[in-house]
Amino acid sequence: MIVAALLLQAAVPEGTTVVFFDWGKSEISRDAAATLDAFAAANGGAAVTIVGHSDRSGPEAANRRSSLERARMVADYLAGKGMPRSAISVSGAGESQPLIATADGVREVHNRRVEIRRR
Protein backbone atom coordinates (compact mmCIF):
# COMPACT_ATOMS: atom_id res chain seq x y z
CA MET A 1 0.00 0.00 0.00
CA ILE A 2 2.86 2.39 0.78
CA VAL A 3 4.43 1.65 -2.61
CA ALA A 4 1.14 2.47 -4.38
CA ALA A 5 0.84 5.75 -2.47
CA LEU A 6 4.41 6.72 -3.42
CA LEU A 7 3.79 5.87 -7.08
CA LEU A 8 0.63 7.98 -7.12
CA GLN A 9 2.36 10.86 -5.38
CA ALA A 10 5.06 10.78 -8.07
CA ALA A 11 2.43 10.71 -10.86
CA VAL A 12 0.44 13.73 -9.61
CA PRO A 13 2.00 17.13 -10.34
CA GLU A 14 3.24 19.02 -7.29
CA GLY A 15 0.70 21.48 -5.94
CA THR A 16 -2.23 19.41 -7.20
CA THR A 17 -5.07 18.36 -4.92
CA VAL A 18 -6.77 15.10 -5.90
CA VAL A 19 -10.08 13.53 -4.90
CA PHE A 20 -11.22 10.06 -5.99
CA PHE A 21 -14.64 8.67 -6.94
CA ASP A 22 -16.39 5.33 -6.66
CA TRP A 23 -17.11 3.47 -9.88
CA GLY A 24 -20.10 4.91 -11.74
CA LYS A 25 -20.49 7.74 -9.21
CA SER A 26 -19.99 11.49 -9.24
CA GLU A 27 -21.06 12.09 -5.63
CA ILE A 28 -18.45 13.57 -3.34
CA SER A 29 -17.48 11.13 -0.61
CA ARG A 30 -16.84 12.06 3.01
CA ASP A 31 -13.07 11.77 2.43
CA ALA A 32 -13.26 13.93 -0.70
CA ALA A 33 -15.37 16.52 1.15
CA ALA A 34 -12.73 16.81 3.87
CA THR A 35 -10.03 17.31 1.23
CA LEU A 36 -12.13 19.91 -0.61
CA ASP A 37 -13.00 21.74 2.63
CA ALA A 38 -9.28 22.07 3.43
CA PHE A 39 -8.54 23.20 -0.14
CA ALA A 40 -11.27 25.87 -0.06
CA ALA A 41 -10.14 27.14 3.34
CA ALA A 42 -6.51 27.44 2.18
CA ASN A 43 -7.22 28.87 -1.27
CA GLY A 44 -10.28 31.12 -0.74
CA GLY A 45 -10.44 33.41 -3.76
CA ALA A 46 -7.71 31.78 -5.85
CA ALA A 47 -8.28 31.00 -9.51
CA VAL A 48 -8.29 27.22 -9.98
CA THR A 49 -8.37 24.68 -12.77
CA ILE A 50 -10.39 21.53 -12.16
CA VAL A 51 -9.90 18.52 -14.43
CA GLY A 52 -11.99 15.36 -14.16
CA HIS A 53 -10.69 11.93 -15.16
CA SER A 54 -12.14 8.45 -15.54
CA ASP A 55 -10.89 4.89 -15.74
CA ARG A 56 -11.21 2.75 -18.87
CA SER A 57 -14.14 0.63 -17.68
CA GLY A 58 -16.78 2.06 -20.00
CA PRO A 59 -17.17 3.49 -23.48
CA GLU A 60 -14.87 6.43 -24.20
CA ALA A 61 -17.74 8.90 -24.74
CA ALA A 62 -19.38 7.92 -21.44
CA ASN A 63 -16.04 8.27 -19.67
CA ARG A 64 -15.61 11.79 -21.08
CA ARG A 65 -19.08 12.70 -19.79
CA SER A 66 -18.49 11.23 -16.33
CA SER A 67 -15.10 12.95 -15.99
CA LEU A 68 -16.71 16.31 -16.78
CA GLU A 69 -19.62 15.61 -14.43
CA ARG A 70 -17.20 14.84 -11.58
CA ALA A 71 -15.24 18.03 -12.29
CA ARG A 72 -18.49 20.05 -12.24
CA MET A 73 -19.51 18.46 -8.93
CA VAL A 74 -16.18 19.51 -7.40
CA ALA A 75 -16.54 23.03 -8.83
CA ASP A 76 -20.05 23.32 -7.38
CA TYR A 77 -18.82 22.06 -4.02
CA LEU A 78 -15.96 24.57 -3.90
CA ALA A 79 -18.29 27.39 -4.99
CA GLY A 80 -20.58 26.37 -2.14
CA LYS A 81 -17.61 26.82 0.19
CA GLY A 82 -17.14 30.41 -0.97
CA MET A 83 -14.70 30.09 -3.87
CA PRO A 84 -15.81 32.45 -6.68
CA ARG A 85 -17.38 30.47 -9.54
CA SER A 86 -15.87 32.94 -12.01
CA ALA A 87 -12.38 31.89 -10.85
CA ILE A 88 -13.02 28.16 -11.47
CA SER A 89 -12.17 26.57 -14.81
CA VAL A 90 -13.63 23.08 -15.41
CA SER A 91 -12.83 20.38 -17.97
CA GLY A 92 -13.00 16.61 -18.39
CA ALA A 93 -10.14 14.51 -19.77
CA GLY A 94 -12.06 11.24 -19.88
CA GLU A 95 -9.80 8.19 -19.83
CA SER A 96 -6.92 9.88 -21.70
CA GLN A 97 -4.64 10.64 -18.70
CA PRO A 98 -4.58 7.65 -16.33
CA LEU A 99 -2.46 7.65 -13.19
CA ILE A 100 -2.33 3.85 -13.39
CA ALA A 101 -2.06 2.29 -16.85
CA THR A 102 -4.69 -0.41 -17.37
CA ALA A 103 -6.19 -2.41 -20.18
CA ASP A 104 -9.47 -1.26 -21.68
CA GLY A 105 -12.44 -2.24 -19.51
CA VAL A 106 -10.50 -2.28 -16.22
CA ARG A 107 -11.89 -0.42 -13.19
CA GLU A 108 -9.15 1.55 -11.41
CA VAL A 109 -10.12 3.89 -8.56
CA HIS A 110 -6.96 6.00 -8.91
CA ASN A 111 -7.97 6.91 -12.45
CA ARG A 112 -11.47 8.02 -11.38
CA ARG A 113 -10.36 11.33 -9.97
CA VAL A 114 -10.55 15.09 -10.11
CA GLU A 115 -7.39 17.17 -9.98
CA ILE A 116 -7.47 20.75 -8.68
CA ARG A 117 -4.65 23.22 -9.33
CA ARG A 118 -4.22 26.90 -8.60
CA ARG A 119 -3.68 28.95 -11.75
URCORQUI-V414135 format. One record per pair of residues at least 12 apart in sequence whose C-alpha atoms are under 8 Angstrom apart, sorted by the first residue. I is the first residue (numbers start at 1). J is the second residue. If there is no record, write none. Layout:
<<I & J> <I & J>>
//
This chain:
<<8 & 99> <11 & 99> <12 & 99> <15 & 117> <15 & 118> <16 & 115> <16 & 116> <16 & 117> <16 & 118> <17 & 35> <17 & 39> <17 & 115> <17 & 116> <17 & 117> <18 & 113> <18 & 114> <18 & 115> <18 & 116> <19 & 32> <19 & 35> <19 & 36> <19 & 113> <19 & 114> <19 & 115> <20 & 32> <20 & 109> <20 & 110> <20 & 111> <20 & 112> <20 & 113> <20 & 114> <21 & 109> <21 & 112> <21 & 113> <22 & 109> <22 & 112> <23 & 107> <23 & 109> <23 & 112> <24 & 66> <26 & 66> <26 & 69> <26 & 70> <26 & 73> <27 & 70> <27 & 73> <28 & 73> <28 & 74> <36 & 74> <36 & 77> <36 & 78> <37 & 78> <37 & 81> <40 & 78> <40 & 81> <40 & 82> <40 & 83> <44 & 82> <44 & 83> <45 & 82> <45 & 83> <45 & 84> <45 & 87> <46 & 83> <46 & 87> <46 & 118> <46 & 119> <47 & 87> <47 & 88> <47 & 89> <47 & 118> <47 & 119> <48 & 87> <48 & 88> <48 & 89> <48 & 116> <48 & 117> <48 & 118> <48 & 119> <49 & 88> <49 & 89> <49 & 90> <49 & 116> <49 & 117> <49 & 118> <49 & 119> <50 & 71> <50 & 74> <50 & 75> <50 & 88> <50 & 89> <50 & 90> <50 & 91> <50 & 114> <50 & 115> <50 & 116> <50 & 117> <51 & 67> <51 & 68> <51 & 71> <51 & 90> <51 & 91> <51 & 92> <51 & 93> <51 & 114> <51 & 115> <51 & 116> <52 & 67> <52 & 68> <52 & 69> <52 & 70> <52 & 71> <52 & 90> <52 & 91> <52 & 92> <52 & 93> <52 & 94> <52 & 112> <52 & 113> <52 & 114> <52 & 115> <53 & 66> <53 & 67> <53 & 68> <53 & 70> <53 & 92> <53 & 93> <53 & 94> <53 & 95> <53 & 96> <53 & 97> <53 & 98> <53 & 111> <53 & 112> <53 & 113> <53 & 114> <54 & 66> <54 & 67> <54 & 93> <54 & 94> <54 & 95> <54 & 98> <54 & 111> <54 & 112> <54 & 113> <55 & 94> <55 & 95> <55 & 98> <55 & 106> <55 & 107> <55 & 108> <55 & 109> <55 & 110> <55 & 111> <55 & 112> <56 & 95> <56 & 102> <56 & 103> <56 & 104> <56 & 105> <56 & 106> <56 & 107> <56 & 108> <57 & 104> <57 & 105> <57 & 106> <57 & 107> <58 & 105> <60 & 94> <60 & 95> <61 & 94> <63 & 94> <63 & 95> <64 & 92> <64 & 93> <64 & 94> <64 & 95> <65 & 92> <65 & 94> <66 & 92> <66 & 94> <67 & 92> <67 & 93> <67 & 94> <67 & 112> <67 & 113> <67 & 114> <68 & 90> <68 & 91> <68 & 92> <68 & 93> <68 & 94> <69 & 92> <70 & 113> <70 & 114> <71 & 90> <71 & 91> <71 & 92> <71 & 114> <72 & 90> <74 & 114> <75 & 88> <75 & 90> <95 & 111> <98 & 110> <98 & 111> <99 & 111>>
//
